[in-house]
Amino acid sequence: FKQYACNTPAEIAQQLQAILSHEKDRAQIQCQKENAVEDATQYKTLVTSLREQVAQLQQRLSAADATRRKLHNELQELKGNIRVFVRVRPAPDAPVKIVDVDTDTGDVMVPHNNTAHSFRFDKCFNEQTSQEEMFEEVSTFVVSALDGYNVSLFAYGQTGSGKTHTVMGGAGQEQWGIVPRAVQLILASVEEKASDGWSFEITASFVEIYNDSLRDLLCPVAEREGKTYRIVAGQHGRLDVTDLIEAPVKNPKDVTALMNTASENRTVAKTDMNERSSRSHMVFSLRITGSRQQGGATQHSHGTLHLVDLAGSERLAKSKAEGQQLKE
């Protein structure tokens, strides 16, 4: 206070008042600091607690997902690992209804010599069944493939009965078949599982079995020379085909492009029963490989979905197949 030694008492009082005001402000700031430190400590404790809760919920979610997979696939086994569905194609040119379908019981009644013969299936679909309704029934198989199972679906029937339409579909999303809808469902499920730490690699292939020989429908004809297509035992219980193109799948558009390529390369011919009759079996395979880190270990999942469009069965008396078509 030496510099204020010559000040008047009034000035000294003013300076003391300023000092007291600064001291008061300092005390308030010190109090705010202590409160802030206390709040930070509480928030830190809260964050730690929330992180522990998140970890516990993550564990519960993983356990619930494992239980869901187990119950889902046990349910599929209870329904039957091998199931037979029948779908009746509309016949707009037919003067009368040929068969009767009971979608509740799974019975198909076929009249012959004034007698109705009944055939029972695990599930049946009538002429009004849409592509979406058809897929809803088989979508549970698709989920099993994502869970690490090997799943196969075969479309069998007379030429012109709608096998390729059911498996591959037609133009427009409403007419999508099982292949594009299955891929769409799997990609959506993969996106959901990403929040649970899963990452997936998905590849697709199209194989044609024509006159007991294998062809890669994704390989240009000019590039097939020198390739050897053989079925061999692969890893994780899978069957592989040597020299086969397996294209990565990131979105539904990838599969649409692959389907177009495969359809262009597939063997078809005109018969009296079908303008564009499939003369070969076509196998669409989707390989689904997943992994995630859990508890310091890596969990793996290996599933395969095979969707098979079989060649049209036919009666030679009706199809009038001759020559090469007869051999097929």
C-alpha positions, -999 to +999 in steps of 0.1 A: +000+000+000+030+023-002+018+039-034-014+049-016+004+063+015-003+099+005-039+093-005-067+108+014-088+087+038-117+088+013-094+073-014-081+047+010-116+037+018-124+035-019-094+012-025-104-010+005-139-013-009-125-024-043-103-050-025-132-063-006-153-065-039-125-085-056-122-108-026-159-114-027-156-122-065-127-145-058-146-163-031-176-168-055-153-181-083-136-205-058-171-217-048-181-222-084-149-240-091-155-264-062-190-270-073-178-276-109-152-301-096-179-318-076-203-319-106-175-333-128-169-360-102-206-369-102-208-368-140-177-390-142-193-415-118-225-413-138-207-419-171-188-449-156-221-463-143-238-457-177-209-475-195-213-504-172-250-505-179-244-503-216-219-532-214-245-552-194-272-545-218-249-554-247-243-587-231-280-593-225-287-583-261-261-608-274-275-635-251-311-626-263-299-628-300-283-662-293-315-674-277-335-660-307-313-679-332-316-711-311-354-709-308-359-698-344-340-727-358-355-752-333-389-740-346-378-747-381-367-782-371-401-788-354-418-777-386-396-801-405-362-797-420-376-808-453-409-792-463-429-793-495-449-764-507-471-762-538-480-731-558-508-731-584-502-709-613-532-689-627-545-703-660-563-674-677-569-694-709-585-724-691-623-724-695-628-739-660-609-741-628-587-772-629-577-777-593-591-766-559-567-754-532-574-753-495-547-729-481-557-737-445-552-775-446-526-776-474-547-798-496-549-797-534-578-814-550-574-826-586-605-839-604-601-871-625-629-893-639-655-874-619-635-880-587-615-855-567-581-867-557-566-849-527-529-843-522-516-827-489-486-805-487-469-786-458-482-754-474-501-745-505-507-713-524-536-706-547-537-686-579-542-653-561-510-656-540-486-627-547-449-628-549-446-611-515-470-635-498-450-664-513-417-650-500-431-644-465-436-681-460-400-690-470-383-660-454-377-680-422-353-702-442-334-671-453-329-660-417-315-694-408-288-689-435-279-656-419-276-675-385-250-698-400-270-727-415-269-742-449-303-738-465-316-750-499-349-743-517-358-761-549-384-751-574-397-781-593-425-785-617-437-789-652-423-766-679-443-734-679-456-738-644-439-707-631-407-719-614-385-692-628-411-666-621-413-677-584-375-679-580-362-650-601-394-629-606-404-604-632-400-567-640-408-543-611-403-547-574-439-560-569-429-590-592-396-597-575-390-634-569-374-651-540-338-643-550-340-605-550-363-605-519-339-629-500-310-606-507-329-575-497-339-592-464-304-604-457-288-570-464-314-553-441-306-579-413-269-574-418-273-537-412-293-543-380-267-568-367-239-542-372-251-525-340-243-558-322-208-558-335-213-582-364-196-576-398-205-597-428-190-606-462-216-617-488-208-632-522-231-647-549-227-671-577-249-686-605-242-722-617-260-739-645-262-777-646-268-786-683-267-821-696-248-833-665-221-806-669-215-774-649-214-739-663-206-706-646-234-683-657-214-652-645-184-661-667-186-649-703-187-677-728-155-666-744-136-669-711-148-704-701-122-722-722-096-739-699-118-736-668-125-768-649-158-768-629-158-795-603-177-799-571-153-803-542-157-803-504-150-769-490-146-754-455-173-751-429-194-780-443-198-762-477-195-776-512-175-755-536-172-754-574-137-748-587-130-718-610-164-704-601-169-666-600-182-654-566-192-618-569-194-596-538-229-583-529-233-549-512-268-539-523-298-553-541-287-537-574-256-559-574-278-590-575-301-575-601-271-571-624-259-607-616-294-620-623-295-603-657-261-618-666-272-652-655-305-651-674-288-640-706-263-670-704-288-696-693-299-723-718-335-720-729-355-732-759-390-730-773-413-760-770-450-765-776-456-761-739-434-730-732-421-702-754-390-700-732-384-733-715-355-736-691-334-765-704-311-767-673-310-764-636-298-731-622-284-728-587-281-694-571-258-695-540-253-668-515-224-672-492-227-654-459-196-651-436-199-631-404-176-623-375-176-602-343-153-596-313-169-607-280-152-612-247-117-611-262-126-639-287-138-638-323-171-654-330-177-667-366-207-675-386-208-694-420-241-698-438-251-706-473-284-700-491-290-721-523-320-712-544-325-737-572-346-733-603-348-768-617-352-775-654-388-779-665-401-814-663-422-823-694-441-850-712-426-855-746-461-861-761-471-826-751-438-806-755-429-822-789-392-820-780-369-834-806-332-837-813-311-817-788-342-807-768-351-844-765-316-851-751-320-822-726 
